[in-house]
Amino acid sequence: MDTLSCGNSRIAPLAPNCYNRTEMSALKDRAKQLKKGATMAKKHKEVLKLLVTLEPGEDGYIIAECPAIPGCATQGKSEEEALANIKEAIVGCLKVRQEMGLPLTVETREVEVAL
């Protein structure tokens, strides 16, 4: 049995003589709309600018954290690797927070202190 699909999503099973022409046309139109929407979403991704911290770890690795996303941390052998890893970790953390219905980030503020 064939399946009408859009990207990784299956829309409906296509069994012979299962749908009339109007229903089949509607399913195909919906598949086109979903593909178009997915393409538009890829083109118009939201870009977030987030602060990250980098500090040397005891084992010689560079630890990278994103204070605006609780628990979002990683490491790398160099600053470049740590930055690449934290970008990947941020995307993963944001996806999980979104799926769980949590706020994507927590508020961070800059404060002034006298030394």
FENJO-V232975 format. One record per residue. N is the residue number from 1. RES is the residue in one letter. PHI is phi in whole degrees, 0 to 359 (NA if undefined). PSI is psi in degrees with one decimal (NA if undefined). NEAR is the number of other C-alpha atoms within 10 Angstrom. Layout:
BEGIN
n=N res=RES phi=PHI psi=PSI near=NEAR
n=N res=RES phi=PHI psi=PSI near=NEAR
END
This chain:
BEGIN
n=1 res=M phi=NA psi=127.5 near=6
n=2 res=D phi=283 psi=160.9 near=9
n=3 res=T phi=229 psi=134.9 near=12
n=4 res=L phi=278 psi=122.5 near=15
n=5 res=S phi=226 psi=162.6 near=19
n=6 res=C phi=226 psi=110.0 near=17
n=7 res=G phi=62 psi=-123.1 near=11
n=8 res=N phi=265 psi=-0.5 near=6
n=9 res=S phi=261 psi=132.0 near=11
n=10 res=R phi=271 psi=132.9 near=11
n=11 res=I phi=265 psi=-46.6 near=16
n=12 res=A phi=196 psi=146.7 near=14
n=13 res=P phi=288 psi=142.1 near=13
n=14 res=L phi=251 psi=96.8 near=15
n=15 res=A phi=259 psi=141.8 near=10
n=16 res=P phi=304 psi=136.1 near=9
n=17 res=N phi=60 psi=20.2 near=7
n=18 res=C phi=273 psi=-33.4 near=10
n=19 res=Y phi=239 psi=145.3 near=13
n=20 res=N phi=280 psi=175.2 near=9
n=21 res=R phi=298 psi=-38.5 near=10
n=22 res=T phi=294 psi=-44.6 near=9
n=23 res=E phi=295 psi=-41.6 near=11
n=24 res=M phi=296 psi=-42.4 near=15
n=25 res=S phi=298 psi=-41.7 near=12
n=26 res=A phi=295 psi=-40.9 near=11
n=27 res=L phi=297 psi=-42.5 near=18
n=28 res=K phi=293 psi=-39.8 near=17
n=29 res=D phi=298 psi=-42.3 near=12
n=30 res=R phi=296 psi=-39.3 near=16
n=31 res=A phi=298 psi=-41.4 near=20
n=32 res=K phi=296 psi=-42.2 near=14
n=33 res=Q phi=298 psi=-43.3 near=13
n=34 res=L phi=296 psi=-41.3 near=17
n=35 res=K phi=297 psi=-43.0 near=15
n=36 res=K phi=296 psi=-43.2 near=13
n=37 res=G phi=297 psi=-40.9 near=12
n=38 res=A phi=295 psi=-40.3 near=14
n=39 res=T phi=295 psi=-43.2 near=12
n=40 res=M phi=297 psi=-41.0 near=11
n=41 res=A phi=297 psi=-39.6 near=11
n=42 res=K phi=295 psi=-37.5 near=10
n=43 res=K phi=287 psi=-30.7 near=9
n=44 res=H phi=245 psi=49.7 near=9
n=45 res=K phi=292 psi=141.6 near=8
n=46 res=E phi=285 psi=138.7 near=7
n=47 res=V phi=249 psi=123.8 near=6
n=48 res=L phi=253 psi=140.4 near=6
n=49 res=K phi=251 psi=118.8 near=5
n=50 res=L phi=234 psi=143.2 near=13
n=51 res=L phi=282 psi=142.9 near=10
n=52 res=V phi=230 psi=154.8 near=17
n=53 res=T phi=250 psi=146.1 near=13
n=54 res=L phi=233 psi=128.8 near=18
n=55 res=E phi=212 psi=148.6 near=14
n=56 res=P phi=290 psi=137.6 near=15
n=57 res=G phi=268 psi=168.6 near=12
n=58 res=E phi=295 psi=-26.2 near=8
n=59 res=D phi=268 psi=7.0 near=7
n=60 res=G phi=93 psi=-10.2 near=11
n=61 res=Y phi=281 psi=159.1 near=17
n=62 res=I phi=264 psi=124.3 near=21
n=63 res=I phi=267 psi=129.5 near=22
n=64 res=A phi=242 psi=132.9 near=26
n=65 res=E phi=225 psi=152.5 near=23
n=66 res=C phi=245 psi=101.7 near=20
n=67 res=P phi=300 psi=-25.0 near=17
n=68 res=A phi=283 psi=-10.7 near=17
n=69 res=I phi=234 psi=101.7 near=20
n=70 res=P phi=306 psi=130.2 near=12
n=71 res=G phi=82 psi=1.8 near=12
n=72 res=C phi=270 psi=101.6 near=19
n=73 res=A phi=212 psi=155.6 near=21
n=74 res=T phi=202 psi=-170.5 near=22
n=75 res=Q phi=209 psi=168.2 near=21
n=76 res=G phi=204 psi=161.0 near=20
n=77 res=K phi=288 psi=-24.3 near=13
n=78 res=S phi=225 psi=169.2 near=14
n=79 res=E phi=299 psi=-40.4 near=17
n=80 res=E phi=299 psi=-44.9 near=11
n=81 res=E phi=293 psi=-40.4 near=16
n=82 res=A phi=297 psi=-40.5 near=22
n=83 res=L phi=294 psi=-41.5 near=21
n=84 res=A phi=296 psi=-41.5 near=15
n=85 res=N phi=293 psi=-38.2 near=17
n=86 res=I phi=289 psi=-32.5 near=24
n=87 res=K phi=298 psi=-44.5 near=20
n=88 res=E phi=295 psi=-41.5 near=12
n=89 res=A phi=295 psi=-39.0 near=19
n=90 res=I phi=299 psi=-47.0 near=21
n=91 res=V phi=301 psi=-45.4 near=12
n=92 res=G phi=297 psi=-44.8 near=13
n=93 res=C phi=297 psi=-41.2 near=19
n=94 res=L phi=296 psi=-40.0 near=17
n=95 res=K phi=298 psi=-45.0 near=13
n=96 res=V phi=296 psi=-44.8 near=13
n=97 res=R phi=298 psi=-39.4 near=15
n=98 res=Q phi=296 psi=-45.6 near=13
n=99 res=E phi=298 psi=-32.9 near=10
n=100 res=M phi=274 psi=-4.1 near=10
n=101 res=G phi=77 psi=19.8 near=9
n=102 res=L phi=271 psi=156.8 near=11
n=103 res=P phi=300 psi=141.3 near=11
n=104 res=L phi=297 psi=-39.7 near=16
n=105 res=T phi=225 psi=163.9 near=16
n=106 res=V phi=254 psi=158.0 near=11
n=107 res=E phi=289 psi=134.2 near=8
n=108 res=T phi=238 psi=146.7 near=11
n=109 res=R phi=226 psi=155.4 near=6
n=110 res=E phi=261 psi=130.8 near=5
n=111 res=V phi=237 psi=157.2 near=5
n=112 res=E phi=249 psi=130.0 near=5
n=113 res=V phi=230 psi=149.9 near=5
n=114 res=A phi=264 psi=138.0 near=3
n=115 res=L phi=255 psi=NA near=3
END
